[in-house]
Amino acid sequence: MFIDQSCLFKIGVYLQVIVIVSYVYLPVMIIQEWGLFTYCFYSRSVFIYQSCLFTTCCDSVWCLITYQCFFLFNLLCMN
């Protein structure tokens, strides 16, 4: 499916926001949900554009939020 340059720019901005937010909230999230969050963060945050399309995120609040945000963003981008 064709993606124009403005869409790629939006994807880049979105991924940067995810990275920045993950660094801000990483210590707090690890303290709150050590097992689930570490699994989600290391297995999904780096490749969230792939894993959230093809896998179901675990029960961590972080994964659910990022999955839903990417799903909505994908609908806006791929029309």
N, C-alpha and C positions, 0 to 999 in steps of 0.2 A: 504494500500500500504506500502510495506516495506521501511524503511529508515535506511541506515547504520549509523555507529557511526560518520564517517567523516561528513556526512550530518548534523547530530545533532549538531556537533561542529560548523559547519558553521552557522547554525541557531542561536546558542547561541551567536556567535560573532556578527552576524547581529543585533540581538535584543539588545545587549549591545551598539552597535554603535547608534542605534535608541534612546536609553535612554539617552546616553551622548549628542547626538546632540540636543535632545529635551530640555534638561536642558540648553544648551548653547543658543539656539535660542528662548526659551520660552518667556522671557521678551519682546523681539523685536516683536515676532509674536503676542503676546497679544495686544501690542500697535497698531500694524498695522491692525489686523483683530480680534477685541475683541470677537464679537459674534460668527462668524464662527469658529475661531480657538479654542476657549474654548470648543465649542461643539465637534469638531473633536478630540481635545487632550484628553479630559476626557472620551469620549465614544469609542475611537478607539486606542489610543497609547498604553494603557495598554494591550489590547487584540488584537493587530493589526494582529496577525497571524490568528485569527478567523474572526474578523469583515471585514478585507479586502478580505477574500475569499467569504464571503456570503452577503456582503452589498456593496453598491456603496458609495464611499467617497464623502463628500460634496465638495463645490467649493473652499475650501481653497487650496492654493498652497502646503502647508505642506502635506495635505492628498493625493493630487494627486501624489506628488513625492513619498511618502512612499508606496502608493498603487502600482505604477508602478515598483518601486524597488523590492517590495516583489513579484510581479508577475514574473518578470524576474528571481529573485532568485529561485522562486518555480520551474520554468521551468528547471533551471540548476540542481536543487536538486532532483526532482522527475522524473528522466528519466529511 
